[in-house]
Amino acid sequence: MIPISAITDEFAPELDTALDAMAAVGMTGAELRMISGRNIVEHSDDEVADLRARVEKRGMRVLSIASPVLKCVLPGGPPIDPRFQQDVFGSAYTFDDQLRLTKRAFEVAEKAGAGIIRVFSYWRTTAPERCFDSIVMALRDLADQAAPRGLVIGLENEHACNVGTGVEAARMLAAVDHPALKLIWDPANAAILGEIPYPHGYESLPAKRIVHVHAKDCRVRDHTPTWGALGEMDIDWKGQIAALVRDGYTGSISLETHWRGTDGDRLQASIICGENLHKLVAAES
């Protein structure tokens, strides 16, 4: 059975509340992004060690540092595409911050025992293809730094960034054919850009280079998502999970809820989605 996990702040801003709920729905891994209102890269070494201990106390492990690396404007690039909301999650950084953020992301990943550092591809412009070479250079440099540390750079296809669809991700992975660069596949993000994530987006990807999967569900109109309970909206999660099993996927499927339920209760909404994810994965195992 594919293990399931979550970005903790989707359940609650307080780590212990999130971890207790995650463990209750059968999750075995955690991604660290925002903890008590601060991005994970802004926590001290002692704080990160404490966060790791609290995760492992529950029989779970830290899978990924959900960093803000390359989630910024590319200087000299085309204009930013105004159609897509830029979710910063405490990460309103600039290009000039990237060297510091990168160094800190590696330190935090090693301190937390995480194998994956999530990165992006600069805020999406009106001409993503014109940013291609700059992204290739940045990702290759990150992968070169990750390899000797035994870490993986996980490029997420993010709809608000220049690599947002399965097709775009496949082209980038082909250009940076590096063992330390892999993909964090997010079907819902691809759907916001108009791609049918499964089967079309997924089938364009080299399955063996998918290191991690983010799970959330939505309906999309005019590039705007309406979030809902996982497995009850328009993303074909049953088909996607079956394909991952078929292709021998060895990573985790990690909940990134986004939906806040009918009354704004993120904890209850994430519990519902976590339970749905557990059932979907169990049905295909």
N, C-alpha and C positions, 0 to 999 in steps of 0.2 A: 504494500500500500504506500502510495506517495505520501511522505510526511507533510503536515500542514503547519503553518506558522503565521505570524502577523507583524506588521509595523505597530509597535506597542501603543503609540499615541492615538491610533485609530480607535482603540478601546477607551483609553483614559490618559490624561496628561500625567498622572501620577503612576509611576512604574509598578508599584506593588498591586494597585487596583487592576491594572491591565493584565499583569502576569497571572493573577489568581483567576480572572475570567478566561484567559487564553488556555490555561491548564485545564480548566473545567470542561472545555469543548474539545480537548484532545490534542492541543498544539504542543509541539516539541521544540520549536525554534522561535527566536525573536529577532526582529530588525530594530535597530535603535536609530531614531530620527530626532524627535523632540521629546525631551524629558524635563518635566516641570518648567516648561516655557522656554527652554534653551535648546538650540541645536546641539547634537551630540558632539560636534567638533569643538564646541565652546566649553566642554566640561574638562576639568583637570584630570590628571592621571589618577589621583586618589579617588575622584568621583567615578571615573570609568571602572576602576577596579571594584568599587562598591556595587556599581550597576551590574557588572558581570557576576559577582557573587550572588546577588539577589536573583538573577536569572537562573544560575546553576543550582541554587538552593531548591528550586522547584523541579529539578530534573530536566531542565531545558538548556539550550545553548544559544549563544549569540551567533547568528548566521551572517549578518550583513551590517555594515555601517552605511546607513542611508544618507550619504554625504551630499552636500550641495556643490560638489566640484563640477565645473563647467556649466553651472546654471546661472549664466550671466550674459550680458551683451558682448558679442564679438566686435571689438573695435574695427572700424573700417568696413563692416559688413553692410549688406542691404538693410533697408528699414525693417523694424520689427513688425511682424504680422499682427494687426490689432484684433483679429478675430478670436484669439485664444487667451484665456485667463492664465496668468502666470502665478502659480501657487508657490510661494517662497518658503513656507514652513520655517520661518526664522532664519532664512538664508538669503537676505537681500544683499548679496555681495557683488563686487565688481570684478572685472578682468584683472585688475591690479592685486586683488586679494588671492588669486588662484595659487600662487606659489606657496603662500602661507597655509591656505586651506589644504592643499595637497599634502604637504609635509605633515600637518596635524592629522589628516584622515588616515595616513599610514600608521602614525603613532597610536591613534585610538583603536584602529583595527587590531593591531598587534596586542595592545593592552586588553582588549575585550575578547580576544580569541576568535575574532570573526575572520572568515576566509574570503569574504567578498567586500569590495568597496564599490558602492553604486556611484556612477557618474552620469553626466548628461552630454549635450552636444550644442550648447549655447542656445539662448532664446531664439525661437523660430522666427525667421525672417520671411520677407515676401519672395525671396529667391534662395531657398535652402541649398540648391546645387552650387551656388557661388561660394558657399561656406565649406564645401566638401573638403578641399585640400587642407584648410586650416584645422578642421576637425580630425582628419587623418593624422596630421602631425601631433596634435595634442594627445590623441588616444594612444598612438604608438609610444610616445614619451612616457605616458602613465603605465602602459603595459611593461615597458622596459624597466621601470622602477619597481613594479610589482613582482616580476618574475623571480629575482633573487631572494625576495622575502617570502616566497611561497604563497603569495596572495593573487587573487583574481580581480581584475577591473571589470565590473559589471555595467555595461552600457545599457541604460534603460531607454526603450523607445517611448519618448514623452511627447505628447501631442503639442505641447507648447515649446518644444525644442526642434532643432533642425532634422534630427533623426526621430521620426514619430511613427512610421508605419513598418510593417514587416518587410515590405519591398525596400524601403530606405535602409532599414537595419541590415538586410542581407547584402546590399551594395557596400555598406560601410565595413561589415565583417570581412567581405572579400578583399577590400582594399587594405585592411589591417589584419593580415593572416598571422596572428600572434597567439601563442598558447596561453598567454596571460590576459587576453581580451576575450570576453564572452558577453552574452546578451542576457539582460533581464527582460523577459518577454511580458508585455502588458497588453493583452487583447483589447481591453476597453479603450486605452489610449489610441490604439490604431483605429478603432471604430469612430472616434471623434473626428478623425481626419478623413473619414469617408471610406476607409478600407473595410472589407468584410474580414475580420481578423481570423476567424476559422470558418471555412478552410483556407481562404485565399492568402491572407497574410502569413499564416503559419506555414503553409506549404512552400512559400518562397524562401524560408529560412533553412540554414543548415542546423538540423535538430541537435546535433552533437555539441553545438556551441551555445546552446541555451543552458545557462547555469542556474537560473532562478526564474520563477514565474510570479507575477503579481495578479491577484484576483480581486476584481470589483465588477459591478454590473450596472448597465445604464441603457437608456434609450437616447438616441441622438437626433436632433433636428437643427439644421443650419449650423453644424459644428458645435452645438451646445448640448451637453449631456444632462439628462435627468437621472440622478442616481437612484438605485432601488436595491431591494434585497437580492443577494447573490443567487443566481439560478432562476430568477423570476422576471428578468428583463430581456434584453435582446441579444446578449452575448451567448453563443452556443457553448456553454461551459461543459455540458455533457460530452459533446463531440470533441472539444479541445482536450479534456482530461483523458478521454479514450485514446486520442492520438498520442498524447504524451506517454501513456502506458505502452502503447504499441511500439513507440520509437525508443523505448528503454530509458526514458528520462530518469535521472538519478538525484535530482535536486528536490527542493521543497516548493509547495505552492503557498504563497504568503498573502494573507488577506490585507488589502488596503481599502477598507470599506467605503469611504467617502460619503455613503448614505448616512443620514442622521435620523432615520426613522420618521414616524409621523409627528413626533412631539419634540424632536431635537435631542433625544437621549442617545448620545453616541455609544455609550456602553451597551445599552440594550440592542441597538441596531447592529453593533459588531458581534454581539453574542448570537443574534439571529443568523447573520451571515456566516459566522464561524460554524454554527451547527449545520447550516446548509452545505457549506464547503465540505465538512466531514462526511456528510451523507453522499455527496456527489463523488468524492474520491473513493469511499467505501464501495459504492455501486460499480465502479469500474475496475476494482482490484480483483 
